[in-house]
Amino acid sequence: MGKVKVIPAWVQISEGKPPVTAVFKTDSGFGHAGAVIAESGCWSMLKGGLTVNISGLAELYFEVNVKNKAVEIWVDSVSLQPFTEKEWRGHQDESIEKTRKRKVRIHAIDAQGNSLAVTTISITLTKANFPIGNTISYRILNNVPYQNWFTSRFSVTIFENEMKWYYTEQAPGKENYSVPDAMLAFAQENGISVRGHNIFWNNPKYQPRWVKSLSPDQLRAAAEKRITSIVSRYAGKIIGWDVVNENLHFSFHESMLGANASADFFRRAHQLVPGTTMFMNEYNMIEYSNNKMAGPENYLYFGDFLILLAVVTPICLRGRKCPSGKVSDVLSHGTHIATV
């Protein structure tokens, strides 16, 4: 098992606002260690890390992909430090103490209400108070062991595919919500909150087959019908919406409807259910530091862009509770666990 190293550095660029990536070169090839959107005129903190599986010399590069080859990168206060499992556990324990625990005062009394000076109390945790979740599929509807396993562990869920456009409207104008309706009823019966996933998916591969042949005007009309139908149907029944899935990696709707397509969808969803939180949803945000498209900086930047254009608050990054409605207040691992 390799040793984990962290690499903090301050980065500035002479012009523009591109991502700057830290890359290590070794005898076995190149390894990405982190990235940050750098700016001219101010310093940006790059916080990266990597797992070292070999020994020997290595070279550290900071790279940027811009047309102007004369652009300069300035780097200061670079360090490479070990990050042990003990330190990781320390961060974990600190977070648990801060967000998952609180002091409880217990007062033991008898049947007449008199305080008991000496007694033994046994406490059993039946369900976690803080929200934690996972996805479910239609298979849960007729699978009792699956139901028991899920309901004993999770308090929040999303549906894997059953709310997606290609599932609910396989032919134009022929909507079928019977499966997600049944899954929602199951969740409600068991006190499990549901976040809607998703209204649109920006990956061209996962559009309904009939959508791919539409003209821009036809797509605009179909998209309006889709968002109005599903958001109105589940209004007041779910806690939030993944409005446009993976719109940092893909841009199907922008290619057809213009650069502000995602912002328009967020705005429309907010109009339909003003009190419902709208989520951005991405993957590989932190797990792969060489993924420049969906790095944390791009996520935050695009979230602020959506708030500016869509005039929607709150918008949250998927994965964390959003207390203030500002995207810059939260940061999410790009996993597909529906933790809210």
Residue pairs with C-beta under 8 A, 6 or more apart in sequence:
2 51
2 52
2 53
3 51
3 52
3 82
4 49
4 50
4 51
4 52
4 82
4 83
4 84
4 88
5 49
5 50
5 51
5 52
5 80
5 81
5 82
5 83
6 47
6 48
6 49
6 80
6 81
6 82
6 83
7 22
7 33
7 34
7 46
7 47
7 48
7 49
7 50
7 60
7 78
7 79
7 80
7 81
8 45
8 46
8 47
8 48
8 77
8 78
8 79
8 81
9 22
9 45
9 46
9 48
9 62
9 75
9 76
9 77
9 78
9 79
10 43
10 44
10 45
10 46
10 75
10 76
10 77
11 20
11 36
11 38
11 43
11 44
11 45
11 46
11 62
11 73
11 74
11 75
12 38
12 39
12 40
12 41
12 42
12 43
12 44
12 73
12 74
12 75
12 76
13 20
13 38
13 39
13 40
13 64
13 71
13 72
13 73
13 74
14 40
14 70
14 71
14 72
14 73
14 74
15 40
15 68
15 71
16 40
16 66
16 68
16 71
17 37
17 38
17 39
17 40
18 37
18 38
18 64
18 65
18 66
18 71
19 35
19 36
19 37
19 38
19 64
19 65
19 292
19 295
19 297
19 298
20 35
20 36
20 37
20 38
20 44
20 46
20 62
20 63
20 64
20 73
21 32
21 34
21 35
21 62
21 63
21 64
21 289
21 290
21 292
22 32
22 33
22 34
22 35
22 46
22 48
22 60
22 61
22 62
23 30
23 31
23 32
23 33
23 60
23 61
23 62
23 63
24 30
24 31
24 33
24 50
24 58
24 59
24 60
24 61
25 58
25 59
25 60
25 61
26 54
26 56
26 57
26 58
26 59
27 54
27 56
28 54
31 50
32 50
32 288
32 289
32 290
33 48
33 49
33 50
33 289
34 46
34 47
34 48
34 49
34 289
35 46
35 48
35 289
35 290
35 292
35 295
35 297
36 44
36 45
36 46
36 47
36 297
37 44
37 295
37 297
37 298
37 301
38 44
38 64
38 73
43 76
48 289
49 83
49 289
50 289
60 78
60 80
62 73
62 75
64 71
64 73
65 292
99 130
100 130
106 121
107 115
108 115
108 116
108 119
108 121
109 115
109 116
110 116
127 152
127 155
128 155
131 155
131 156
131 193
131 321
131 339
131 340
132 153
132 154
132 155
132 156
132 339
133 154
133 155
133 156
133 157
133 158
133 192
133 193
133 337
133 338
133 339
133 340
134 150
134 153
134 154
134 157
134 337
134 338
135 157
135 158
135 159
135 160
135 336
135 337
135 338
136 150
136 157
136 158
136 159
136 160
136 183
136 187
137 159
137 160
137 161
137 162
138 162
138 179
138 182
138 183
139 146
140 146
140 147
140 150
140 183
140 186
141 179
141 182
141 183
141 186
147 186
147 190
150 157
151 190
151 192
154 192
155 191
155 192
155 193
156 192
156 193
156 194
156 195
156 239
156 338
156 339
156 340
157 187
157 192
157 193
157 194
157 195
157 338
158 194
158 195
158 196
158 197
158 242
158 338
159 180
159 183
159 194
159 197
161 167
162 168
162 179
162 180
162 183
163 180
163 196
163 197
163 198
163 230
164 197
164 198
164 201
164 206
165 199
165 200
165 201
165 207
165 208
165 211
165 226
166 206
166 207
166 208
166 209
167 179
167 180
168 175
168 176
168 177
168 180
168 230
169 175
169 176
169 208
169 226
170 176
170 208
170 209
171 210
172 210
172 222
175 229
177 230
177 233
184 194
184 234
184 237
184 238
187 193
187 194
188 194
188 237
193 238
193 239
193 340
194 237
194 238
194 239
195 238
195 239
195 240
195 241
195 242
195 279
195 338
195 340
196 230
196 231
196 234
196 238
196 240
196 241
196 242
197 241
197 242
197 245
197 281
197 338
198 241
198 242
198 243
198 244
198 245
198 281
199 226
199 227
199 230
199 231
199 241
199 242
199 243
199 244
199 265
199 269
200 223
200 226
200 227
200 243
200 244
200 245
200 253
200 265
201 207
201 244
201 245
201 246
201 250
201 252
202 244
202 245
202 246
202 247
202 249
202 250
202 251
202 252
202 253
202 254
202 262
203 245
203 246
203 249
203 250
203 252
204 212
204 250
204 252
207 252
211 219
211 222
214 222
214 256
216 256
216 257
219 253
219 256
219 257
220 257
223 253
223 257
223 265
224 268
227 265
227 268
227 269
227 272
228 268
228 272
231 241
231 269
231 272
231 273
232 272
235 272
235 273
235 276
236 273
238 276
239 276
239 277
239 340
240 276
240 277
240 278
240 279
240 316
240 340
241 269
241 273
241 276
241 277
241 278
241 279
242 279
242 280
242 281
242 318
243 262
243 265
243 266
243 269
243 278
243 279
243 280
244 253
244 261
244 262
244 265
244 266
244 280
245 281
246 281
246 282
246 283
246 294
247 253
247 254
247 262
247 280
247 282
247 302
248 282
248 293
248 294
248 298
248 299
248 302
249 282
249 283
249 293
249 294
253 261
253 262
253 265
254 260
254 261
254 262
257 264
260 309
262 306
263 305
263 306
263 309
263 310
264 310
266 278
266 306
266 310
266 312
266 315
267 309
267 310
267 311
267 312
269 276
269 278
269 312
270 276
270 278
270 310
270 311
270 312
277 314
277 315
277 316
277 322
278 312
278 314
278 315
278 316
279 315
279 316
279 317
279 318
280 299
280 302
280 303
280 306
280 315
280 316
280 317
280 318
280 327
281 318
282 294
282 299
282 318
282 334
283 294
283 334
283 335
283 336
284 291
284 294
284 334
285 291
285 294
285 295
285 296
285 299
285 332
285 333
285 334
286 296
286 333
286 334
287 333
287 334
287 335
289 295
292 298
294 334
296 331
299 317
299 327
299 331
299 332
300 317
300 327
300 328
300 331
303 315
303 317
303 327
303 328
304 327
304 328
306 312
306 315
306 327
307 313
307 315
307 326
307 327
313 325
313 326
314 322
314 324
314 325
314 326
315 322
315 325
315 327
316 322
316 325
316 327
316 330
317 327
317 330
317 331
317 332
318 332
318 334
319 330
319 332
319 333
319 334
319 335
319 337
319 339
319 340
320 330
320 331
320 332
320 339
320 340
321 330
321 340
322 329
322 330
323 329
